[in-house]
Amino acid sequence: MARTYTKETCPLHGSKYCALLNMENCRTCTVNCETEEKAAQVRADLDAICEKMPEDGIADLFAGDRCRLCKGEARPKKWYALADLGHREPKRRKAAILGIAREPHAGTVLPVQIACCDACRRKYLTLEYVSPVMGTAFAAFGLILMSVRSVREPIAAVAAVLPFLVFAAITALGIAGGTIIKKTLRSKYEKEMYLDIMGVDKLNALADRGWFELYRNKDMSRLVFSKTPIKQGIFTAAPEKNDESAENEENRAEKDETV
Ligand SMILES: [Zn+2]
């Protein structure tokens, strides 16, 4: 459904910039355009971002009904995988302590959303949690084991520090096991899905234009998942679907045929 913007006094009202920002409405708009000067800055920033984007935008990353993280045949979209991209430009020098100018890590931040299926989300979360969960589970097991008197006392009789060492060894075993399982799963999953989102078709075009993942895990992308798409913000607008009009036309055509 098309959104309506009521604040006609806004310098961006009715402009392509307003459309680009895709705010839910004027009340929830987060962009400061109180003065013409601020509005000019917003226009300049948006122009700068658009220059670094593919001509056809990035809506096909999330607007379709199929997962974009699947390699091979894509499963139905059930989730949105969210990540933040950064770009070094525009380089704004901020006066820091003692007046020494510093360049921030990223001049532009762009949240992106990627259509994702149940299976890809499950694989991603498995990789993310297998090590800490295994480590914690083994540590808990070691703790319980060493709290059993009939187990602890004979061990402690050998050396007072030994129960603690056994506990530490069990925990280390869990962490090592988790790491090995993660590695094995990772090489399997890597063939089935994009663990590095910058490998996804549209995002590699963005990488060529200087975009990078702002917060990345060591060996894979850092993603959070949402059932619903991002409501507002730049490049969050899905292309206007002409399904209705197409359907109407079809109906009309059918009617014409029956007449
Ligand atoms: Zn998938």
Residues whose N, C-alpha, C, O or C-beta is under 5 A from the ligand:
A	BS01	ZN	C67 L69 C70 R75 C116 C117 C120
